[in-house]
Structures are given as C-alpha cells and as structure tokens.
Amino acid sequence: MQDSRIRTGVMIYLSLCSMLSVSAALYAFIWWLFCTNWTDIKQILHDILWIVCFTSLVSLFTWYSGGDGISYFIRVTTVFLIAAYTYRSQNDGDILDVSVWAAGNRYGFEIGLIGEMALSTIRVIREDIAQIRMAMHLKGQKLTITSLSSVLSLELFILLSRAMQQGDLLLSRGYRNGGTHTPEFLTGRGDIFRGFLAIPAGFFLFLPFEDLFKYLLPY
C-alpha cells in the first residue's frame, strides 16, 4: 500500500476489530493473506515464526491458567501480523506525513517527529543485533545468557548515547515545538481496493458468529 493514510487507518481499524472479536480477527487474517505480497512474506518468514512461537507460549500459559488461550492466540497473532505488514510497508517520512495531515503542523509535527525517531531506533536495533550475531558467528561463539546480557547492556548504552546526541542536535538547531511540513501522498487503485476490503471486519463485531466459535473453539 503506497498511501500511508490508508495503510495506517487500516492497521488501526483491523487491530481494534481483531481485539474485540475472534471472527473479525479471522477475517483480518484472511485480509492479511490476500493483501500481503508473498515475496514480502518470504522475507519476513523468520519474524512470522517468532511471532507465532511467542503468542503460542503466552496462549498456552493463558489456557493453562483457565483463560481463553485459543481466542488470545487468534487475536494477538493477527494483530502482530498486521503490524509486521505495516512496518514492512513503511517508508521514511510516512509517520510524519500522516501525523501532520491528521493533527496539523504543531501537534502533528511533534507526534510525527517522535514516531520517525522511534521507527529509526527500531531499525538501528535490528541492524546492530544482526551485526553482533554475525560477529559472534565469525568468532565461533554461541549466544548464551551471559553474552545476551552483555549484548543488551551494550545496546542500551548505544541507544541512550544516540538519544542524547539527537536531543543535542535538535537543541542546537533551536527546535522548540511544532514545525512546517507539507505531506505528500500517492494513492493507487490497489490502496483503495485493500481499504474497502478491510471494511467488512467491523461487520463481524455485530454478527452472532461468536456463539458459533464457542462450540468450535473451547475458549
């Protein structure tokens, strides 16, 4: 999806519907399968497996403690998959564009700036971890609890140093609050089509499909 407004709106809409209804979550999952490029799925297959493993463990713990484990697994897994799809489609400046478009140059610019900095930090963390793993692999070392604590400590120190440098940079340039930005959006037919396909998810919140799932799924 090229239009960041539609992409962000669809992500929020489907995530809310998925958390409120199992049937809506299943529809959102079908939407994700249909709208995601299979090439992108192959590229993030490792992340998808981690998502499924994490939600499965938490769901088992929830089910063992008497909660609705299967329902939790369906809802949370779908939300994570949609978030991964959105993150994969995100380009530099999209958060700033959407924020300024939605909330104006003052508050929207601040929200967008914070979002862009946070997204940039996530990408830097991924790159740092990949480089650390490569270095450990070349040295023939394995990732243990001791080495993991050292890696996390080093990464935390790097993040704090980078945050201080970014703050000093903004201060030196005289930034106080707000700014001026002209958002630009490119809307294609595929964006509108995927956006319309997401709308039926809200209908599942009002249809009596939950009673059917009570018999099919023991949650």
Buried (B, 14 or more C-beta within 10 A) or exposed (E): BBBBBBBBBBBEBBBBBBEBBBBBBBBBBEBBEEBBEEEEBEEBEEBBEEBBEEBEEBBEEBBEEEEBBBBBBBBBBBBBBBBBBBBBBBEEBBBBBBBBBBBEBEBBBBBBBEBBBEBEBEEBEEEBEEEBEEEBEEEEEEEEEEEEEEBEEEBEEEBEEBEEEEEEEEEEEEEEEBBEBEBEBEBEEEBEEBBEBBEBBBBBBEEEBBEEBEEEBEB
